[in-house]
Amino acid sequence: MSGATRRARYQHIADELRAKISNGTYPLDTPLPSTGQLMDTYDVSMTVARAAVKELQVEGLVEGHPGKGVYVLREPAPAEPSPEYVQLTREIDSLRKVMEKTLSELDKRVSELEQAARREDHQQGR
């Protein structure tokens, strides 16, 4: 397992493969690297490489064809936003509304001051 995130190595490999499917490195109907290639690329055992691919198979992203390889079936679904992201987005929207209202009020006050200054200038004959 990785020390920083406490996820198994096969999960990290599955994450990378999932990302490569999403970004088009492995488009639909194309094969993933073979187990041997995954073992070499990630310096892992056959068990770890197969576990990574199995995770993608369970998700329905890829399908194995005996003797041919493992092929991409579909792209991963977009990730659900985290609760923190949702909350932050709400706070930003709220701040935006406050700023818009404040700027509108400020614009109105500046316009009123400009009109008052023009009236004063007009009255003083400037």
N, C-alpha and C positions, 0 to 999 in steps of 0.2 A: 504494500500500500504506500501511496505517496504520503509523506509526513505532513505536508502543509495542509492538504485538503482532506486527508483520510479517505480517499476514494481508491478503489483497487485499480491496478494498472490496466486491466482489461477495460474498465470504464473510461479511463482517459483515452485509450485507443479508440473505443467506440465513439466517444465525443468527437475526436478528430475525424474519424471516417464520416460521421453524421454531418460535420461542418463541411467536409469536402463534397458530400452529396449536395448539400444546400447551395454551395457556391459554384457548382457545376464542374468541379474537377472530375467527379464521377457522375455523368449524366444518367438519365433514365435508360434502362435496357443495356447498360454497359457493366462489365464485370468489375468487382472489387479486386484488389491485389490478392494473389493466392496466399494460403496460410504460410507457405515458405517465405514469400515476399514480406508479409507482415512480421514474421519472426525476425528477418534480417533488418527491416526498417526500424523496428521498435526494440530490437535486442531482447526479445521475450521468448518464452517457451511456446511450444505448439498449443498447450492447454490455454495459455493466456490469449494467444491469437484467436483461437477458436471461440473462446468465451466472448471476446469483443464482437466477432461476427454473429455469434448466437444472440447477443443482446439486440443487434439490429434486425435479426430475423424475427425475434419475439415481437419487436415493435412493428413488424410488417414493412420495413423499409427495403429489405433485400430478401431474395429467395435463392436457395441453393439448388443447383442442377448437377446431380452426381456426374462426375467425369468432365464437366464443362466449367464449373465455377459458381460463384455467388454473384447474382445480378441485382442491380438497383431496380426496385419496383416503383418507388414513389419518393418524393422529397419529404423530409421531416415536416411535421406541422409546426407552425410558428409557436415559439415558446410563450406561455402565459406570462403576462407581466407580474412581477413580484408585488406583494402588498406594499413594500416600501416605494416602488415606482409609482403605483397607483396613488398612494398618499401624496407623494411629491408632486405628481401631476395635478392633483386637486389643489394643493397649496399654491402652485404656480398659477393656475387658472384664477384662483381667488385673488392673488396679488395683482394679476393682470387687470381684473375688474376694478380693483381699488385704484390702480394707477390710471386707468382710463377715466374713471370718475374724477379723480383728483386733477388730471390734466384738463379735462373738460371744464371743471370749475375754475382752474387757473386761467385758461384761455378766456373764459367769460369775464373774469376780474380784470385781466389785462385789457380786454376790449373796452370795458367800462371806464378804466383809467385813461385810455387813449382818447375816448370820446369826451371825457371830462376835460382833458388837457386841450383838446381842439376847441371846445366851447370856451374855455378860459382864454385861449389865445385869440379866438374870434372876438370875445368881449373886450379884450385889451387892445384890439386892433392890430394884431400881429399878422 
